[in-house]
Amino acid sequence: MTFLARIHIALKPSVLDPQGAAVVRALGSLGFDEVADVRVGRYGELRLAAPDEDAARARVTAMCDTLLANTIIERYEFTLEPTPAEETA
Amino acid sequence: MTFLARIHIALKPSVLDPQGAAVVRALGSLGFDEVADVRVGRYGELRLAAPDEDAARARVTAMCDTLLANTIIERYEFTLEPTPAEETA
């Protein structure tokens, strides 16, 4: 089966987010001064083959822990959905 | 009211994603060779004050069009949810 994993990676809430603070300032200078807080993270869509959803979940977790996320300062979460093999994102 | 906007920004499907291709190669070299395709994008959580959800939607759309997304090569989508003003992400 082929699965589409949608992965969100963001800084942990306790970690300072200077990029988010810069976006707040930039928005403010453009007149969007109603914005109180911005957190910036990464988003990825990943297509993988796996025998079933549990196996896919285990593999994507391993990918996040090994390469995709820095688990010291970042948290991640993902969803999985089965997809036809030939579909493109 | 205060709203939390969760914004996804990704390259349009027709645009080459070299960062995603690099992730596919890096995962393959780590043994994750079941991965067929990766698209990398940005994810942001933005807290803003607005009189109602329609107003918040209009403002976040304007922010994305003006600053957050490059609409020539990127597409964006977002969800809005009302939040207590004092909550932190």
N, CA and C atoms of all chains as a GROMACS GRO file, in nm:
protein
  534
    1MET      N    1   0.084  -0.120   0.000
    1MET     CA    2   0.000   0.000   0.000
    1MET      C    3   0.088   0.125   0.000
    2THR      N    4   0.031   0.231  -0.050
    2THR     CA    5   0.102   0.359  -0.047
    2THR      C    6   0.028   0.454   0.047
    3PHE      N    7   0.106   0.522   0.128
    3PHE     CA    8   0.049   0.617   0.222
    3PHE      C    9   0.105   0.756   0.198
    4LEU      N   10   0.020   0.854   0.226
    4LEU     CA   11   0.066   0.993   0.227
    4LEU      C   12   0.075   1.037   0.373
    5ALA      N   13   0.196   1.071   0.416
    5ALA     CA   14   0.215   1.123   0.552
    5ALA      C   15   0.226   1.274   0.544
    6ARG      N   16   0.145   1.342   0.625
    6ARG     CA   17   0.154   1.488   0.636
    6ARG      C   18   0.218   1.518   0.770
    7ILE      N   19   0.338   1.574   0.766
    7ILE     CA   20   0.420   1.589   0.886
    7ILE      C   21   0.432   1.737   0.923
    8HIS      N   22   0.405   1.768   1.049
    8HIS     CA   23   0.426   1.903   1.102
    8HIS      C   24   0.541   1.899   1.199
    9ILE      N   25   0.635   1.989   1.181
    9ILE     CA   26   0.747   2.000   1.273
    9ILE      C   27   0.752   2.145   1.320
   10ALA      N   28   0.753   2.164   1.452
   10ALA     CA   29   0.756   2.300   1.506
   10ALA      C   30   0.845   2.303   1.628
   11LEU      N   31   0.897   2.420   1.658
   11LEU     CA   32   0.974   2.436   1.779
   11LEU      C   33   0.886   2.407   1.900
   12LYS      N   34   0.944   2.346   2.003
   12LYS     CA   35   0.869   2.326   2.126
   12LYS      C   36   0.828   2.462   2.182
   13PRO      N   37   0.714   2.467   2.253
   13PRO     CA   38   0.663   2.596   2.301
   13PRO      C   39   0.764   2.671   2.389
   14SER      N   40   0.850   2.599   2.458
   14SER     CA   41   0.945   2.665   2.548
   14SER      C   42   1.066   2.723   2.476
   15VAL      N   43   1.080   2.693   2.347
   15VAL     CA   44   1.198   2.737   2.272
   15VAL      C   45   1.168   2.870   2.202
   16LEU      N   46   1.259   2.964   2.216
   16LEU     CA   47   1.244   3.094   2.152
   16LEU      C   48   1.238   3.078   2.000
   17ASP      N   49   1.146   3.152   1.936
   17ASP     CA   50   1.128   3.142   1.791
   17ASP      C   51   1.158   3.278   1.727
   18PRO      N   52   1.284   3.307   1.700
   18PRO     CA   53   1.318   3.439   1.644
   18PRO      C   54   1.257   3.464   1.507
   19GLN      N   55   1.239   3.357   1.428
   19GLN     CA   56   1.178   3.373   1.296
   19GLN      C   57   1.032   3.418   1.311
   20GLY      N   58   0.963   3.357   1.408
   20GLY     CA   59   0.825   3.398   1.434
   20GLY      C   60   0.817   3.543   1.481
   21ALA      N   61   0.911   3.583   1.568
   21ALA     CA   62   0.913   3.722   1.616
   21ALA      C   63   0.938   3.817   1.500
   22ALA      N   64   1.025   3.778   1.407
   22ALA     CA   65   1.052   3.863   1.290
   22ALA      C   66   0.926   3.877   1.204
   23VAL      N   67   0.851   3.768   1.192
   23VAL     CA   68   0.727   3.775   1.112
   23VAL      C   69   0.626   3.868   1.180
   24VAL      N   70   0.616   3.862   1.312
   24VAL     CA   71   0.525   3.953   1.383
   24VAL      C   72   0.564   4.098   1.354
   25ARG      N   73   0.694   4.129   1.360
   25ARG     CA   74   0.738   4.266   1.333
   25ARG      C   75   0.711   4.306   1.188
   26ALA      N   76   0.740   4.215   1.095
   26ALA     CA   77   0.719   4.246   0.953
   26ALA      C   78   0.570   4.269   0.925
   27LEU      N   79   0.485   4.186   0.983
   27LEU     CA   80   0.340   4.206   0.964
   27LEU      C   81   0.297   4.339   1.024
   28GLY      N   82   0.351   4.371   1.142
   28GLY     CA   83   0.316   4.498   1.206
   28GLY      C   84   0.353   4.617   1.118
   29SER      N   85   0.470   4.608   1.056
   29SER     CA   86   0.515   4.720   0.972
   29SER      C   87   0.431   4.732   0.845
   30LEU      N   88   0.360   4.626   0.810
   30LEU     CA   89   0.270   4.630   0.694
   30LEU      C   90   0.127   4.666   0.735
   31GLY      N   91   0.106   4.694   0.862
   31GLY     CA   92  -0.027   4.734   0.908
   31GLY      C   93  -0.107   4.623   0.972
   32PHE      N   94  -0.051   4.502   0.976
   32PHE     CA   95  -0.122   4.391   1.040
   32PHE      C   96  -0.083   4.387   1.188
   33ASP      N   97  -0.129   4.487   1.264
   33ASP     CA   98  -0.082   4.497   1.402
   33ASP      C   99  -0.175   4.423   1.499
   34GLU      N  100  -0.270   4.347   1.447
   34GLU     CA  101  -0.355   4.267   1.535
   34GLU      C  102  -0.294   4.129   1.565
   35VAL      N  103  -0.175   4.104   1.508
   35VAL     CA  104  -0.114   3.973   1.526
   35VAL      C  105  -0.032   3.972   1.655
   36ALA      N  106  -0.064   3.878   1.743
   36ALA     CA  107   0.001   3.876   1.874
   36ALA      C  108   0.120   3.782   1.877
   37ASP      N  109   0.113   3.674   1.802
   37ASP     CA  110   0.214   3.570   1.820
   37ASP      C  111   0.220   3.487   1.693
   38VAL      N  112   0.341   3.454   1.650
   38VAL     CA  113   0.359   3.367   1.534
   38VAL      C  114   0.463   3.262   1.569
   39ARG      N  115   0.434   3.138   1.535
   39ARG     CA  116   0.532   3.031   1.546
   39ARG      C  117   0.552   2.975   1.406
   40VAL      N  118   0.676   2.962   1.366
   40VAL     CA  119   0.704   2.914   1.232
   40VAL      C  120   0.764   2.774   1.239
   41GLY      N  121   0.716   2.687   1.154
   41GLY     CA  122   0.768   2.551   1.151
   41GLY      C  123   0.777   2.499   1.010
   42ARG      N  124   0.796   2.369   0.998
   42ARG     CA  125   0.807   2.308   0.866
   42ARG      C  126   0.692   2.211   0.846
   43TYR      N  127   0.660   2.192   0.720
   43TYR     CA  128   0.552   2.101   0.684
   43TYR      C  129   0.601   2.016   0.568
   44GLY      N  130   0.579   1.888   0.576
   44GLY     CA  131   0.621   1.803   0.467
   44GLY      C  132   0.516   1.701   0.431
   45GLU      N  133   0.507   1.672   0.302
   45GLU     CA  134   0.423   1.563   0.254
   45GLU      C  135   0.514   1.456   0.199
   46LEU      N  136   0.494   1.336   0.248
   46LEU     CA  137   0.587   1.227   0.219
   46LEU      C  138   0.506   1.106   0.175
   47ARG      N  139   0.543   1.051   0.063
   47ARG     CA  140   0.471   0.938   0.007
   47ARG      C  141   0.557   0.814   0.024
   48LEU      N  142   0.503   0.712   0.089
   48LEU     CA  143   0.584   0.592   0.112
   48LEU      C  144   0.500   0.467   0.097
   49ALA      N  145   0.570   0.359   0.067
   49ALA     CA  146   0.507   0.228   0.057
   49ALA      C  147   0.525   0.154   0.189
   50ALA      N  148   0.418   0.086   0.233
   50ALA     CA  149   0.425   0.010   0.357
   50ALA      C  150   0.316  -0.096   0.353
   51PRO      N  151   0.338  -0.209   0.423
   51PRO     CA  152   0.236  -0.315   0.419
   51PRO      C  153   0.104  -0.275   0.485
   52ASP      N  154   0.110  -0.195   0.590
   52ASP     CA  155  -0.014  -0.150   0.654
   52ASP      C  156   0.013  -0.020   0.730
   53GLU      N  157  -0.092   0.035   0.789
   53GLU     CA  158  -0.079   0.168   0.850
   53GLU      C  159   0.013   0.166   0.971
   54ASP      N  160   0.007   0.057   1.052
   54ASP     CA  161   0.096   0.051   1.167
   54ASP      C  162   0.242   0.053   1.126
   55ALA      N  163   0.273  -0.022   1.020
   55ALA     CA  164   0.411  -0.024   0.970
   55ALA      C  165   0.452   0.113   0.919
   56ALA      N  166   0.361   0.178   0.846
   56ALA     CA  167   0.391   0.312   0.795
   56ALA      C  168   0.416   0.408   0.910
   57ARG      N  169   0.333   0.400   1.014
   57ARG     CA  170   0.348   0.489   1.129
   57ARG      C  171   0.484   0.469   1.195
   58ALA      N  172   0.525   0.344   1.210
   58ALA     CA  173   0.654   0.316   1.272
   58ALA      C  174   0.769   0.372   1.188
   59ARG      N  175   0.758   0.357   1.055
   59ARG     CA  176   0.866   0.404   0.968
   59ARG      C  177   0.874   0.557   0.968
   60VAL      N  178   0.759   0.624   0.961
   60VAL     CA  179   0.761   0.770   0.958
   60VAL      C  180   0.813   0.824   1.092
   61THR      N  181   0.774   0.759   1.203
   61THR     CA  182   0.828   0.799   1.333
   61THR      C  183   0.980   0.787   1.334
   62ALA      N  184   1.031   0.677   1.280
   62ALA     CA  185   1.176   0.658   1.274
   62ALA      C  186   1.243   0.765   1.187
   63MET      N  187   1.179   0.798   1.074
   63MET     CA  188   1.235   0.903   0.986
   63MET      C  189   1.240   1.037   1.058
   64CYS      N  190   1.134   1.070   1.130
   64CYS     CA  191   1.132   1.198   1.202
   64CYS      C  192   1.239   1.201   1.308
   65ASP      N  193   1.250   1.091   1.385
   65ASP     CA  194   1.348   1.088   1.493
   65ASP      C  195   1.491   1.091   1.440
   66THR      N  196   1.513   1.030   1.323
   66THR     CA  197   1.649   1.016   1.271
   66THR      C  198   1.694   1.136   1.190
   67LEU      N  199   1.606   1.188   1.108
   67LEU     CA  200   1.651   1.289   1.011
   67LEU      C  201   1.567   1.417   1.012
   68LEU      N  202   1.435   1.401   1.014
   68LEU     CA  203   1.352   1.515   0.977
   68LEU      C  204   1.337   1.619   1.088
   69ALA      N  205   1.332   1.574   1.214
   69ALA     CA  206   1.311   1.667   1.324
   69ALA      C  207   1.431   1.664   1.419
   70ASN      N  208   1.459   1.777   1.479
   70ASN     CA  209   1.556   1.783   1.588
   70ASN      C  210   1.476   1.773   1.718
   71THR      N  211   1.466   1.652   1.772
   71THR     CA  212   1.372   1.629   1.882
   71THR      C  213   1.416   1.694   2.014
   72ILE      N  214   1.535   1.751   2.016
   72ILE     CA  215   1.575   1.825   2.137
   72ILE      C  216   1.496   1.954   2.148
   73ILE      N  217   1.478   2.022   2.036
   73ILE     CA  218   1.409   2.152   2.041
   73ILE      C  219   1.278   2.152   1.962
   74GLU      N  220   1.251   2.044   1.889
   74GLU     CA  221   1.130   2.044   1.806
   74GLU      C  222   1.037   1.929   1.844
   75ARG      N  223   0.910   1.953   1.822
   75ARG     CA  224   0.810   1.847   1.832
   75ARG      C  225   0.755   1.822   1.693
   76TYR      N  226   0.708   1.700   1.670
   76TYR     CA  227   0.649   1.672   1.540
   76TYR      C  228   0.521   1.592   1.558
   77GLU      N  229   0.436   1.599   1.460
   77GLU     CA  230   0.318   1.514   1.457
   77GLU      C  231   0.286   1.490   1.310
   78PHE      N  232   0.218   1.379   1.284
   78PHE     CA  233   0.185   1.350   1.144
   78PHE      C  234   0.056   1.273   1.135
   79THR      N  235  -0.005   1.282   1.019
   79THR     CA  236  -0.121   1.201   0.988
   79THR      C  237  -0.086   1.113   0.869
   80LEU      N  238  -0.156   1.002   0.857
   80LEU     CA  239  -0.134   0.909   0.748
   80LEU      C  240  -0.265   0.886   0.676
   81GLU      N  241  -0.259   0.882   0.546
   81GLU     CA  242  -0.377   0.839   0.474
   81GLU      C  243  -0.336   0.751   0.356
   82PRO      N  244  -0.413   0.645   0.331
   82PRO     CA  245  -0.382   0.559   0.217
   82PRO      C  246  -0.409   0.636   0.087
   83THR      N  247  -0.325   0.616  -0.010
   83THR     CA  248  -0.344   0.683  -0.139
   83THR      C  249  -0.321   0.584  -0.251
   84PRO      N  250  -0.381   0.609  -0.367
   84PRO     CA  251  -0.344   0.530  -0.484
   84PRO      C  252  -0.198   0.555  -0.516
   85ALA      N  253  -0.128   0.453  -0.558
   85ALA     CA  254   0.017   0.463  -0.577
   85ALA      C  255   0.055   0.569  -0.679
   86GLU      N  256  -0.029   0.590  -0.779
   86GLU     CA  257   0.014   0.678  -0.888
   86GLU      C  258  -0.021   0.824  -0.865
   87GLU      N  259  -0.098   0.854  -0.758
   87GLU     CA  260  -0.139   0.993  -0.735
   87GLU      C  261  -0.017   1.079  -0.701
   88THR      N  262  -0.020   1.205  -0.746
   88THR     CA  263   0.087   1.297  -0.708
   88THR      C  264   0.033   1.408  -0.622
   89ALA      N  265   0.118   1.461  -0.533
   89ALA     CA  266   0.072   1.558  -0.433
   89ALA      C  267   0.035   1.691  -0.498
   90MET      N  268  -1.241   3.906   1.959
   90MET     CA  269  -1.211   3.763   1.969
   90MET      C  270  -1.068   3.737   1.924
   91THR      N  271  -1.015   3.629   1.974
   91THR     CA  272  -0.882   3.588   1.930
   91THR      C  273  -0.894   3.458   1.852
   92PHE      N  274  -0.820   3.451   1.742
   92PHE     CA  275  -0.823   3.332   1.658
   92PHE      C  276  -0.682   3.276   1.644
   93LEU      N  277  -0.677   3.144   1.632
   93LEU     CA  278  -0.552   3.078   1.597
   93LEU      C  279  -0.564   3.034   1.451
   94ALA      N  280  -0.475   3.087   1.367
   94ALA     CA  281  -0.471   3.045   1.226
   94ALA      C  282  -0.357   2.948   1.209
   95ARG      N  283  -0.385   2.833   1.151
   95ARG     CA  284  -0.282   2.734   1.116
   95ARG      C  285  -0.265   2.739   0.966
   96ILE      N  286  -0.148   2.784   0.923
   96ILE     CA  287  -0.123   2.814   0.782
   96ILE      C  288  -0.024   2.713   0.723
   97HIS      N  289  -0.062   2.655   0.610
   97HIS     CA  290   0.028   2.568   0.536
   97HIS      C  291   0.067   2.636   0.406
   98ILE      N  292   0.195   2.642   0.381
   98ILE     CA  293   0.245   2.699   0.257
   98ILE      C  294   0.334   2.595   0.191
   99ALA      N  295   0.306   2.564   0.067
   99ALA     CA  296   0.385   2.463  -0.004
   99ALA      C  297   0.404   2.507  -0.148
  100LEU      N  298   0.508   2.456  -0.208
  100LEU     CA  299   0.530   2.482  -0.350
  100LEU      C  300   0.414   2.424  -0.430
  101LYS      N  301   0.374   2.492  -0.536
  101LYS     CA  302   0.272   2.436  -0.624
  101LYS      C  303   0.323   2.305  -0.683
  102PRO      N  304   0.232   2.213  -0.712
  102PRO     CA  305   0.274   2.079  -0.759
  102PRO      C  306   0.361   2.085  -0.884
  103SER      N  307   0.343   2.186  -0.967
  103SER     CA  308   0.419   2.193  -1.092
  103SER      C  309   0.560   2.248  -1.071
  104VAL      N  310   0.591   2.296  -0.951
  104VAL     CA  311   0.721   2.359  -0.926
  104VAL      C  312   0.818   2.254  -0.869
  105LEU      N  313   0.937   2.251  -0.925
  105LEU     CA  314   1.040   2.158  -0.879
  105LEU      C  315   1.074   2.185  -0.733
  106ASP      N  316   1.089   2.080  -0.653
  106ASP     CA  317   1.117   2.094  -0.511
  106ASP      C  318   1.252   2.028  -0.480
  107PRO      N  319   1.363   2.100  -0.498
  107PRO     CA  320   1.495   2.039  -0.476
  107PRO      C  321   1.517   1.998  -0.331
  108GLN      N  322   1.457   2.072  -0.236
  108GLN     CA  323   1.473   2.035  -0.095
  108GLN      C  324   1.406   1.900  -0.068
  109GLY      N  325   1.288   1.880  -0.128
  109GLY     CA  326   1.221   1.752  -0.112
  109GLY      C  327   1.301   1.639  -0.175
  110ALA      N  328   1.360   1.665  -0.294
  110ALA     CA  329   1.442   1.562  -0.359
  110ALA      C  330   1.563   1.528  -0.272
  111ALA      N  331   1.621   1.630  -0.206
  111ALA     CA  332   1.735   1.605  -0.117
  111ALA      C  333   1.694   1.520   0.002
  112VAL      N  334   1.573   1.543   0.052
  112VAL     CA  335   1.525   1.464   0.166
  112VAL      C  336   1.504   1.318   0.123
  113VAL      N  337   1.451   1.297   0.002
  113VAL     CA  338   1.433   1.160  -0.048
  113VAL      C  339   1.569   1.088  -0.053
  114ARG      N  340   1.671   1.157  -0.105
  114ARG     CA  341   1.803   1.096  -0.113
  114ARG      C  342   1.861   1.069   0.026
  115ALA      N  343   1.846   1.166   0.117
  115ALA     CA  344   1.901   1.149   0.252
  115ALA      C  345   1.832   1.034   0.324
  116LEU      N  346   1.699   1.023   0.308
  116LEU     CA  347   1.627   0.912   0.370
  116LEU      C  348   1.672   0.780   0.309
  117GLY      N  349   1.691   0.778   0.177
  117GLY     CA  350   1.736   0.655   0.111
  117GLY      C  351   1.872   0.610   0.164
  118SER      N  352   1.962   0.706   0.186
  118SER     CA  353   2.096   0.670   0.235
  118SER      C  354   2.092   0.621   0.379
  119LEU      N  355   1.983   0.650   0.450
  119LEU     CA  356   1.967   0.601   0.587
  119LEU      C  357   1.886   0.471   0.590
  120GLY      N  358   1.851   0.418   0.475
  120GLY     CA  359   1.780   0.291   0.470
  120GLY      C  360   1.629   0.305   0.450
  121PHE      N  361   1.580   0.428   0.445
  121PHE     CA  362   1.436   0.447   0.424
  121PHE      C  363   1.410   0.456   0.274
  122ASP      N  364   1.427   0.343   0.204
  122ASP     CA  365   1.417   0.349   0.058
  122ASP      C  366   1.276   0.323   0.008
  123GLU      N  367   1.178   0.318   0.098
  123GLU     CA  368   1.039   0.304   0.055
  123GLU      C  369   0.972   0.439   0.027
  124VAL      N  370   1.049   0.546   0.044
  124VAL     CA  371   0.992   0.679   0.025
  124VAL      C  372   1.001   0.718  -0.122
  125ALA      N  373   0.886   0.751  -0.182
  125ALA     CA  374   0.883   0.779  -0.324
  125ALA      C  375   0.891   0.928  -0.354
  126ASP      N  376   0.837   1.009  -0.265
  126ASP     CA  377   0.823   1.150  -0.300
  126ASP      C  378   0.810   1.231  -0.171
  127VAL      N  379   0.880   1.345  -0.166
  127VAL     CA  380   0.869   1.434  -0.051
  127VAL      C  381   0.851   1.576  -0.104
  128ARG      N  382   0.756   1.647  -0.046
  128ARG     CA  383   0.740   1.789  -0.073
  128ARG      C  384   0.760   1.862   0.060
  129VAL      N  385   0.843   1.964   0.059
  129VAL     CA  386   0.872   2.037   0.182
  129VAL      C  387   0.810   2.175   0.176
  130GLY      N  388   0.745   2.215   0.283
  130GLY     CA  389   0.684   2.347   0.288
  130GLY      C  390   0.700   2.409   0.425
  131ARG      N  391   0.625   2.515   0.448
  131ARG     CA  392   0.632   2.583   0.576
  131ARG      C  393   0.496   2.573   0.646
  132TYR      N  394   0.504   2.580   0.778
  132TYR     CA  395   0.384   2.574   0.858
  132TYR      C  396   0.392   2.684   0.962
  133GLY      N  397   0.286   2.757   0.980
  133GLY     CA  398   0.289   2.864   1.078
  133GLY      C  399   0.163   2.866   1.161
  134GLU      N  400   0.179   2.898   1.289
  134GLU     CA  401   0.064   2.922   1.376
  134GLU      C  402   0.066   3.069   1.412
  135LEU      N  403  -0.046   3.134   1.390
  135LEU     CA  404  -0.053   3.279   1.400
  135LEU      C  405  -0.173   3.313   1.486
  136ARG      N  406  -0.151   3.394   1.587
  136ARG     CA  407  -0.260   3.431   1.677
  136ARG      C  408  -0.297   3.576   1.650
  137LEU      N  409  -0.423   3.601   1.622
  137LEU     CA  410  -0.463   3.737   1.591
  137LEU      C  411  -0.599   3.770   1.649
  138ALA      N  412  -0.620   3.899   1.670
  138ALA     CA  413  -0.749   3.949   1.718
  138ALA      C  414  -0.831   3.994   1.599
  139ALA      N  415  -0.961   3.962   1.601
  139ALA     CA  416  -1.050   4.003   1.493
  139ALA      C  417  -1.192   4.002   1.548
  140PRO      N  418  -1.279   4.086   1.491
  140PRO     CA  419  -1.417   4.092   1.542
  140PRO      C  420  -1.494   3.962   1.518
  141ASP      N  421  -1.471   3.895   1.407
  141ASP     CA  422  -1.539   3.769   1.382
  141ASP      C  423  -1.456   3.685   1.285
  142GLU      N  424  -1.503   3.564   1.256
  142GLU     CA  425  -1.422   3.472   1.177
  142GLU      C  426  -1.406   3.519   1.033
  143ASP      N  427  -1.509   3.580   0.976
  143ASP     CA  428  -1.496   3.630   0.838
  143ASP      C  429  -1.388   3.736   0.829
  144ALA      N  430  -1.385   3.826   0.928
  144ALA     CA  431  -1.283   3.931   0.929
  144ALA      C  432  -1.145   3.869   0.945
  145ALA      N  433  -1.134   3.771   1.034
  145ALA     CA  434  -1.005   3.706   1.054
  145ALA      C  435  -0.959   3.638   0.926
  146ARG      N  436  -1.052   3.572   0.855
  146ARG     CA  437  -1.018   3.503   0.731
  146ARG      C  438  -0.966   3.602   0.626
  147ALA      N  439  -1.033   3.717   0.617
  147ALA     CA  440  -0.990   3.819   0.520
  147ALA      C  441  -0.851   3.871   0.554
  148ARG      N  442  -0.824   3.892   0.684
  148ARG     CA  443  -0.694   3.946   0.723
  148ARG      C  444  -0.583   3.844   0.700
  149VAL      N  445  -0.607   3.719   0.734
  149VAL     CA  446  -0.502   3.617   0.716
  149VAL      C  447  -0.476   3.597   0.567
  150THR      N  448  -0.582   3.600   0.486
  150THR     CA  449  -0.562   3.591   0.341
  150THR      C  450  -0.474   3.706   0.292
  151ALA      N  451  -0.501   3.827   0.341
  151ALA     CA  452  -0.419   3.942   0.301
  151ALA      C  453  -0.274   3.924   0.347
  152MET      N  454  -0.254   3.873   0.467
  152MET     CA  455  -0.116   3.851   0.517
  152MET      C  456  -0.042   3.750   0.431
  153CYS      N  457  -0.110   3.642   0.394
  153CYS     CA  458  -0.047   3.540   0.309
  153CYS      C  459  -0.012   3.598   0.173
  154ASP      N  460  -0.105   3.673   0.114
  154ASP     CA  461  -0.080   3.728  -0.019
  154ASP      C  462   0.030   3.833  -0.017
  155THR      N  463   0.040   3.907   0.095
  155THR     CA  464   0.133   4.020   0.101
  155THR      C  465   0.272   3.978   0.144
  156LEU      N  466   0.281   3.891   0.244
  156LEU     CA  467   0.410   3.866   0.306
  156LEU      C  468   0.445   3.718   0.316
  157LEU      N  469   0.349   3.636   0.357
  157LEU     CA  470   0.388   3.503   0.403
  157LEU      C  471   0.415   3.405   0.290
  158ALA      N  472   0.339   3.415   0.182
  158ALA     CA  473   0.356   3.319   0.072
  158ALA      C  474   0.397   3.391  -0.055
  159ASN      N  475   0.473   3.324  -0.135
  159ASN     CA  476   0.505   3.372  -0.270
  159ASN      C  477   0.405   3.305  -0.363
  160THR      N  478   0.298   3.376  -0.395
  160THR     CA  479   0.187   3.310  -0.464
  160THR      C  480   0.217   3.277  -0.609
  161ILE      N  481   0.333   3.321  -0.659
  161ILE     CA  482   0.370   3.280  -0.794
  161ILE      C  483   0.406   3.133  -0.798
  162ILE      N  484   0.480   3.089  -0.696
  162ILE     CA  485   0.524   2.949  -0.697
  162ILE      C  486   0.466   2.868  -0.581
  163GLU      N  487   0.397   2.934  -0.487
  163GLU     CA  488   0.347   2.862  -0.370
  163GLU      C  489   0.196   2.872  -0.360
  164ARG      N  490   0.137   2.769  -0.301
  164ARG     CA  491  -0.005   2.774  -0.265
  164ARG      C  492  -0.014   2.773  -0.113
  165TYR      N  493  -0.119   2.828  -0.059
  165TYR     CA  494  -0.135   2.825   0.086
  165TYR      C  495  -0.278   2.790   0.120
  166GLU      N  496  -0.295   2.736   0.240
  166GLU     CA  497  -0.428   2.715   0.293
  166GLU      C  498  -0.419   2.731   0.444
  167PHE      N  499  -0.529   2.766   0.505
  167PHE     CA  500  -0.525   2.782   0.651
  167PHE      C  501  -0.659   2.748   0.712
  168THR      N  502  -0.653   2.715   0.840
  168THR     CA  503  -0.774   2.694   0.918
  168THR      C  504  -0.774   2.797   1.030
  169LEU      N  505  -0.892   2.830   1.078
  169LEU     CA  506  -0.907   2.926   1.187
  169LEU      C  507  -0.984   2.860   1.299
  170GLU      N  508  -0.940   2.884   1.422
  170GLU     CA  509  -1.023   2.842   1.534
  170GLU      C  510  -1.020   2.949   1.642
  171PRO      N  511  -1.134   2.975   1.705
  171PRO     CA  512  -1.138   3.074   1.813
  171PRO      C  513  -1.059   3.020   1.932
  172THR      N  514  -0.988   3.106   2.000
  172THR     CA  515  -0.912   3.064   2.118
  172THR      C  516  -0.931   3.166   2.228
  173PRO      N  517  -0.915   3.122   2.352
  173PRO     CA  518  -0.909   3.221   2.461
  173PRO      C  519  -0.788   3.312   2.439
  174ALA      N  520  -0.803   3.439   2.469
  174ALA     CA  521  -0.698   3.537   2.438
  174ALA      C  522  -0.566   3.504   2.506
  175GLU      N  523  -0.571   3.445   2.625
  175GLU     CA  524  -0.448   3.428   2.702
  175GLU      C  525  -0.374   3.298   2.670
  176GLU      N  526  -0.436   3.210   2.592
  176GLU     CA  527  -0.372   3.082   2.563
  176GLU      C  528  -0.245   3.103   2.480
  177THR      N  529  -0.143   3.021   2.503
  177THR     CA  530  -0.022   3.028   2.422
  177THR      C  531  -0.007   2.899   2.344
  178ALA      N  532   0.053   2.911   2.226
  178ALA     CA  533   0.061   2.797   2.136
  178ALA      C  534   0.153   2.689   2.189
   0.00000   0.00000   0.00000
